[in-house]
Amino acid sequence: MMFKDRNEAGYLLAHELEKYRGTNAVILAIPRGGVPIAYIIVRSLNLPLEVILSKKIGHPYHKEYAIGAVTLKSRILSDAAAEVSPDYIEEETQRIRDLLKKRYEEYHGNKEPLQLKDKILIIVDDGIATGNTILSTIKMLHDENPKKIVVAIPVAPPNAIIKLQNTPFIDEIICLSTPTHFQAVGQFYENFNQVDDSEVFQLLKNT
């Protein structure tokens, strides 16, 4: 399945999420690519929007290779982290948290984060490659004691979906396409322009 752009993916996901209209659901966007999709969903279903922040921990010698992921409150490590210095992991965790705190303030200003307890949390991104980063986010959200956690994405490989299905924290997964031959999220979009912070700021301002 090929999507024209993030807007089209957003409308298709909004259709699948129609049952959550009028509920106590919150759309949680993973920036930056998940924000345009989440924006379409919140406008379609009249739900509140929050941005949720996480970032991968790169291997010390291969920064693009993720050995874990960090959010403002939690961390998840892969098996590959076992061969990496604990000091490096702690330093990277703190460095990433400082970046995430700064970005949260840039996105939200002085606005208080939405209360997530007893809410239906719908996590939205423009696609998932491995699932490692989003799992860290989901663990953090589970600690907020929500009523339900839903992951809504346009595309992901089957092995990433299986990984999500095997976590006890997710109640529902909505994925529009699960192609076997998966190299990168962008290959399933005709237009996959990079989303910059100015676009994220504007979309958040309009919700």
C-alpha positions as CSV (number, residue, x, y, z in Angstrom):
1,M,0.0,0.0,0.0
2,M,1.3,3.4,-1.0
3,F,0.2,6.6,0.7
4,K,0.1,9.9,-1.2
5,D,1.4,11.8,1.9
6,R,1.0,12.1,5.6
7,N,-2.4,13.9,5.2
8,E,-3.9,11.0,3.3
9,A,-2.5,8.6,5.9
10,G,-4.1,10.7,8.6
11,Y,-7.6,10.7,7.0
12,L,-7.4,6.9,6.6
13,L,-6.4,6.4,10.2
14,A,-9.1,8.8,11.3
15,H,-11.7,6.6,9.6
16,E,-10.4,3.5,11.5
17,L,-10.5,5.5,14.7
18,E,-14.0,6.8,14.3
19,K,-15.3,4.6,17.2
20,Y,-13.2,6.9,19.6
21,R,-15.1,10.0,18.6
22,G,-16.8,11.5,21.7
23,T,-14.8,9.3,24.1
24,N,-12.2,10.4,26.7
25,A,-9.4,9.6,24.2
26,V,-6.2,11.7,23.7
27,I,-4.2,11.6,20.5
28,L,-0.5,11.4,21.3
29,A,1.8,12.3,18.4
30,I,5.4,11.2,18.1
31,P,7.3,14.1,16.5
32,R,8.1,15.1,14.1
33,G,6.6,12.9,11.4
34,G,3.6,11.8,13.5
35,V,2.4,15.3,14.2
36,P,0.8,16.1,10.7
37,I,-1.0,12.7,10.8
38,A,-2.2,13.3,14.4
39,Y,-3.3,16.8,13.4
40,I,-5.7,15.4,10.8
41,I,-7.0,12.8,13.3
42,V,-7.7,15.4,16.0
43,R,-9.5,17.7,13.6
44,S,-11.5,14.9,12.2
45,L,-12.6,13.4,15.5
46,N,-12.5,16.5,17.7
47,L,-10.0,15.0,20.2
48,P,-7.2,16.7,22.2
49,L,-3.6,16.5,21.0
50,E,-0.4,16.1,22.9
51,V,3.2,15.6,21.7
52,I,5.1,12.7,23.3
53,L,8.8,12.8,23.2
54,S,11.4,9.9,22.9
55,K,14.7,9.4,21.3
56,K,16.9,6.4,20.6
57,I,20.3,5.7,22.3
58,G,22.8,5.2,19.5
59,H,25.6,2.6,19.7
60,P,28.9,4.4,20.7
61,Y,30.6,3.4,17.5
62,H,27.5,3.3,15.2
63,K,25.3,6.2,16.2
64,E,22.5,5.2,13.8
65,Y,22.2,1.7,15.4
66,A,19.8,1.9,18.3
67,I,20.6,0.1,21.5
68,G,17.7,1.5,23.4
69,A,15.4,4.5,23.7
70,V,14.7,7.2,26.3
71,T,11.7,9.3,27.2
72,L,11.5,12.0,29.9
73,K,10.6,9.3,32.5
74,S,11.7,5.9,31.3
75,R,14.3,3.9,29.3
76,I,14.3,0.7,27.4
77,L,17.4,-1.2,26.3
78,S,17.9,-3.8,23.7
79,D,20.1,-6.9,24.1
80,A,22.8,-5.1,22.2
81,A,23.2,-2.7,25.1
82,A,24.7,-5.5,27.2
83,E,28.1,-5.1,25.4
84,V,28.1,-1.3,25.9
85,S,29.6,0.5,28.9
86,P,27.0,1.3,31.5
87,D,28.7,4.7,32.0
88,Y,28.1,5.6,28.3
89,I,24.4,4.5,28.6
90,E,23.9,6.7,31.7
91,E,25.6,9.7,30.1
92,E,23.6,9.3,26.9
93,T,20.4,8.9,28.9
94,Q,21.0,12.2,30.7
95,R,22.1,14.0,27.6
96,I,19.0,12.9,25.7
97,R,16.6,13.8,28.6
98,D,18.1,17.3,28.7
99,L,17.3,17.6,24.9
100,L,13.8,16.2,25.4
101,K,13.1,18.7,28.2
102,K,14.2,21.6,26.1
103,R,12.1,20.4,23.1
104,Y,9.0,19.9,25.3
105,E,9.3,23.5,26.5
106,E,9.7,24.6,22.9
107,Y,6.6,22.7,21.7
108,H,4.3,23.4,24.7
109,G,5.7,26.6,26.3
110,N,4.3,26.9,29.8
111,K,1.3,24.7,29.0
112,E,0.7,21.9,31.6
113,P,0.8,18.4,30.1
114,L,-2.6,16.7,29.7
115,Q,-3.6,14.4,32.5
116,L,-3.5,10.9,31.0
117,K,-4.8,8.8,34.0
118,D,-8.0,6.8,33.0
119,K,-7.8,8.2,29.4
120,I,-7.7,6.2,26.2
121,L,-4.3,7.0,24.8
122,I,-3.9,6.8,21.0
123,I,-0.3,6.9,19.9
124,V,0.3,8.1,16.4
125,D,3.4,8.1,14.2
126,D,3.9,8.1,10.4
127,G,5.3,4.5,10.6
128,I,7.3,2.1,12.6
129,A,10.6,0.4,11.5
130,T,11.6,-1.7,14.5
131,G,9.2,-0.7,17.3
132,N,12.0,-0.2,19.9
133,T,11.6,3.5,20.3
134,I,7.8,3.4,20.6
135,L,8.0,0.7,23.2
136,S,9.9,3.0,25.5
137,T,7.2,5.6,25.0
138,I,4.4,3.1,25.7
139,K,6.1,1.9,28.9
140,M,6.2,5.5,30.2
141,L,2.5,6.0,29.2
142,H,1.5,2.8,30.9
143,D,2.9,4.1,34.2
144,E,0.4,7.0,33.9
145,N,-2.4,4.4,34.5
146,P,-4.5,5.0,31.4
147,K,-7.7,3.2,30.6
148,K,-6.4,1.9,27.4
149,I,-3.4,2.2,25.0
150,V,-3.9,2.1,21.3
151,V,-1.1,2.4,18.6
152,A,-2.3,3.8,15.3
153,I,0.1,3.8,12.4
154,P,0.0,3.8,8.6
155,V,2.7,1.2,8.0
156,A,5.1,-1.2,9.8
157,P,6.8,-4.5,9.0
158,P,5.2,-7.7,10.3
159,N,8.0,-8.3,12.8
160,A,7.6,-4.9,14.4
161,I,3.8,-5.5,14.8
162,I,4.5,-8.9,16.4
163,K,6.9,-7.1,18.8
164,L,4.1,-4.7,19.7
165,Q,1.6,-7.4,20.1
166,N,3.8,-9.2,22.5
167,T,4.0,-6.3,25.0
168,P,1.5,-6.4,27.8
169,F,1.0,-2.6,27.7
170,I,-0.8,-2.3,24.3
171,D,-4.5,-3.0,24.1
172,E,-5.1,-2.4,20.4
173,I,-2.9,-1.9,17.3
174,I,-4.3,-0.3,14.1
175,C,-1.9,-0.6,11.2
176,L,-3.1,0.1,7.6
177,S,-0.3,-1.8,5.9
178,T,2.2,-4.4,6.9
179,P,4.5,-5.0,3.9
180,T,7.0,-7.9,4.0
181,H,9.7,-6.1,2.0
182,F,10.3,-3.2,4.4
183,Q,13.4,-1.0,4.2
184,A,12.3,2.3,5.5
185,V,9.0,4.1,6.4
186,G,9.5,6.7,3.6
187,Q,9.4,4.1,0.8
188,F,5.6,3.8,1.4
189,Y,4.9,7.5,0.8
190,E,4.9,9.2,-2.6
191,N,5.6,12.5,-0.7
192,F,7.7,12.0,2.5
193,N,9.1,15.5,3.0
194,Q,10.9,16.1,6.3
195,V,8.8,17.7,8.9
196,D,10.6,20.6,10.6
197,D,10.0,22.2,14.0
198,S,8.3,25.2,12.5
199,E,5.6,23.0,11.0
200,V,5.1,21.2,14.3
201,F,4.8,24.5,16.1
202,Q,2.2,25.7,13.6
203,L,0.1,22.5,13.8
204,L,0.1,22.5,17.6
205,K,-0.9,26.2,17.6
206,N,-3.9,25.4,15.4
207,T,-5.3,22.7,17.7
